[in-house]
Amino acid sequence: MKKLAVLTLAAATAVTLMAADGATLYKKCAGCHGPHGEKKALGKSDVIKGWPKDKIVEALKGYKAGTRNVHGMGALMKAQVATLSDANIEAIADYLSKQ
Protein backbone atom coordinates (compact mmCIF):
# COMPACT_ATOMS: atom_id res chain seq x y z
CA MET A 1 0.00 0.00 0.00
CA LYS A 2 2.87 2.35 0.85
CA LYS A 3 4.42 1.77 -2.60
CA LEU A 4 1.13 2.62 -4.27
CA ALA A 5 0.89 5.88 -2.33
CA VAL A 6 4.45 6.81 -3.29
CA LEU A 7 3.79 6.02 -6.96
CA THR A 8 0.58 8.04 -6.93
CA LEU A 9 2.36 11.01 -5.35
CA ALA A 10 5.22 10.74 -7.86
CA ALA A 11 2.80 10.63 -10.79
CA ALA A 12 0.85 13.63 -9.49
CA THR A 13 4.08 15.59 -9.05
CA ALA A 14 5.22 14.73 -12.58
CA VAL A 15 1.92 15.87 -14.06
CA THR A 16 2.12 19.13 -12.12
CA LEU A 17 5.68 19.75 -13.28
CA MET A 18 4.70 19.02 -16.87
CA ALA A 19 1.69 21.33 -16.75
CA ALA A 20 2.01 24.08 -19.31
CA ASP A 21 3.14 27.46 -18.01
CA GLY A 22 1.51 30.08 -20.21
CA ALA A 23 3.82 32.91 -19.14
CA THR A 24 6.92 30.90 -20.01
CA LEU A 25 5.47 29.66 -23.28
CA TYR A 26 4.37 33.17 -24.28
CA LYS A 27 7.97 34.46 -24.08
CA LYS A 28 8.47 32.98 -27.55
CA CYS A 29 5.64 35.20 -28.81
CA ALA A 30 6.64 38.38 -26.98
CA GLY A 31 9.42 39.24 -29.41
CA CYS A 32 6.85 40.10 -32.07
CA HIS A 33 3.63 40.67 -30.09
CA GLY A 34 5.16 42.52 -27.13
CA PRO A 35 5.38 41.39 -23.50
CA HIS A 36 1.64 41.77 -23.02
CA GLY A 37 0.36 41.33 -26.59
CA GLU A 38 0.20 45.09 -27.08
CA LYS A 39 2.14 45.29 -30.37
CA LYS A 40 1.19 44.62 -33.97
CA ALA A 41 3.53 41.75 -34.84
CA LEU A 42 5.86 42.81 -37.64
CA GLY A 43 3.62 45.86 -37.99
CA LYS A 44 0.94 43.67 -39.60
CA SER A 45 -1.08 41.69 -37.07
CA ASP A 46 -3.93 42.77 -34.88
CA VAL A 47 -3.07 43.74 -31.32
CA ILE A 48 -3.93 40.56 -29.41
CA LYS A 49 -4.00 42.08 -25.95
CA GLY A 50 -7.53 41.93 -24.62
CA TRP A 51 -8.64 39.01 -26.78
CA PRO A 52 -10.77 36.47 -24.92
CA LYS A 53 -9.25 33.05 -24.32
CA ASP A 54 -11.50 31.23 -26.79
CA LYS A 55 -10.54 33.61 -29.61
CA ILE A 56 -6.83 33.08 -28.91
CA VAL A 57 -7.25 29.29 -28.82
CA GLU A 58 -9.20 29.36 -32.09
CA ALA A 59 -6.56 31.53 -33.76
CA LEU A 60 -3.60 29.45 -32.60
CA LYS A 61 -5.28 26.18 -33.57
CA GLY A 62 -6.17 27.65 -36.96
CA TYR A 63 -2.57 28.68 -37.58
CA LYS A 64 -1.36 25.25 -36.44
CA ALA A 65 -3.79 23.50 -38.81
CA GLY A 66 -2.80 25.82 -41.66
CA THR A 67 -6.39 27.06 -42.07
CA ARG A 68 -5.79 30.60 -40.80
CA ASN A 69 -3.91 33.27 -42.75
CA VAL A 70 -4.64 36.73 -41.40
CA HIS A 71 -2.55 39.61 -42.79
CA GLY A 72 -0.46 37.06 -44.73
CA MET A 73 0.99 35.67 -41.51
CA GLY A 74 -0.30 32.10 -41.92
CA ALA A 75 2.95 30.38 -42.88
CA LEU A 76 5.04 32.23 -40.33
CA MET A 77 2.57 31.57 -37.52
CA LYS A 78 2.14 27.93 -38.54
CA ALA A 79 5.86 27.45 -38.02
CA GLN A 80 5.70 29.23 -34.66
CA VAL A 81 2.88 27.09 -33.24
CA ALA A 82 3.71 23.77 -34.95
CA THR A 83 5.18 22.19 -31.82
CA LEU A 84 2.58 23.47 -29.36
CA SER A 85 0.29 20.89 -27.82
CA ASP A 86 -3.36 21.66 -27.14
CA ALA A 87 -2.41 22.07 -23.46
CA ASN A 88 0.29 24.58 -24.41
CA ILE A 89 -2.17 26.52 -26.58
CA GLU A 90 -4.68 26.59 -23.73
CA ALA A 91 -1.99 27.79 -21.30
CA ILE A 92 -0.82 30.58 -23.61
CA ALA A 93 -4.41 31.65 -24.27
CA ASP A 94 -5.22 31.64 -20.57
CA TYR A 95 -2.15 33.73 -19.75
CA LEU A 96 -2.60 36.18 -22.62
CA SER A 97 -6.31 36.69 -22.04
CA LYS A 98 -5.50 38.00 -18.57
CA GLN A 99 -3.05 40.66 -19.78
C-alpha positions as CSV (number, residue, x, y, z in Angstrom):
1,M,0.0,0.0,0.0
2,K,2.9,2.3,0.8
3,K,4.4,1.8,-2.6
4,L,1.1,2.6,-4.3
5,A,0.9,5.9,-2.3
6,V,4.4,6.8,-3.3
7,L,3.8,6.0,-7.0
8,T,0.6,8.0,-6.9
9,L,2.4,11.0,-5.3
10,A,5.2,10.7,-7.9
11,A,2.8,10.6,-10.8
12,A,0.9,13.6,-9.5
13,T,4.1,15.6,-9.0
14,A,5.2,14.7,-12.6
15,V,1.9,15.9,-14.1
16,T,2.1,19.1,-12.1
17,L,5.7,19.7,-13.3
18,M,4.7,19.0,-16.9
19,A,1.7,21.3,-16.7
20,A,2.0,24.1,-19.3
21,D,3.1,27.5,-18.0
22,G,1.5,30.1,-20.2
23,A,3.8,32.9,-19.1
24,T,6.9,30.9,-20.0
25,L,5.5,29.7,-23.3
26,Y,4.4,33.2,-24.3
27,K,8.0,34.5,-24.1
28,K,8.5,33.0,-27.6
29,C,5.6,35.2,-28.8
30,A,6.6,38.4,-27.0
31,G,9.4,39.2,-29.4
32,C,6.8,40.1,-32.1
33,H,3.6,40.7,-30.1
34,G,5.2,42.5,-27.1
35,P,5.4,41.4,-23.5
36,H,1.6,41.8,-23.0
37,G,0.4,41.3,-26.6
38,E,0.2,45.1,-27.1
39,K,2.1,45.3,-30.4
40,K,1.2,44.6,-34.0
41,A,3.5,41.7,-34.8
42,L,5.9,42.8,-37.6
43,G,3.6,45.9,-38.0
44,K,0.9,43.7,-39.6
45,S,-1.1,41.7,-37.1
46,D,-3.9,42.8,-34.9
47,V,-3.1,43.7,-31.3
48,I,-3.9,40.6,-29.4
49,K,-4.0,42.1,-26.0
50,G,-7.5,41.9,-24.6
51,W,-8.6,39.0,-26.8
52,P,-10.8,36.5,-24.9
53,K,-9.3,33.1,-24.3
54,D,-11.5,31.2,-26.8
55,K,-10.5,33.6,-29.6
56,I,-6.8,33.1,-28.9
57,V,-7.3,29.3,-28.8
58,E,-9.2,29.4,-32.1
59,A,-6.6,31.5,-33.8
60,L,-3.6,29.4,-32.6
61,K,-5.3,26.2,-33.6
62,G,-6.2,27.7,-37.0
63,Y,-2.6,28.7,-37.6
64,K,-1.4,25.2,-36.4
65,A,-3.8,23.5,-38.8
66,G,-2.8,25.8,-41.7
67,T,-6.4,27.1,-42.1
68,R,-5.8,30.6,-40.8
69,N,-3.9,33.3,-42.8
70,V,-4.6,36.7,-41.4
71,H,-2.5,39.6,-42.8
72,G,-0.5,37.1,-44.7
73,M,1.0,35.7,-41.5
74,G,-0.3,32.1,-41.9
75,A,2.9,30.4,-42.9
76,L,5.0,32.2,-40.3
77,M,2.6,31.6,-37.5
78,K,2.1,27.9,-38.5
79,A,5.9,27.4,-38.0
80,Q,5.7,29.2,-34.7
81,V,2.9,27.1,-33.2
82,A,3.7,23.8,-35.0
83,T,5.2,22.2,-31.8
84,L,2.6,23.5,-29.4
85,S,0.3,20.9,-27.8
86,D,-3.4,21.7,-27.1
87,A,-2.4,22.1,-23.5
88,N,0.3,24.6,-24.4
89,I,-2.2,26.5,-26.6
90,E,-4.7,26.6,-23.7
91,A,-2.0,27.8,-21.3
92,I,-0.8,30.6,-23.6
93,A,-4.4,31.6,-24.3
94,D,-5.2,31.6,-20.6
95,Y,-2.1,33.7,-19.7
96,L,-2.6,36.2,-22.6
97,S,-6.3,36.7,-22.0
98,K,-5.5,38.0,-18.6
99,Q,-3.0,40.7,-19.8
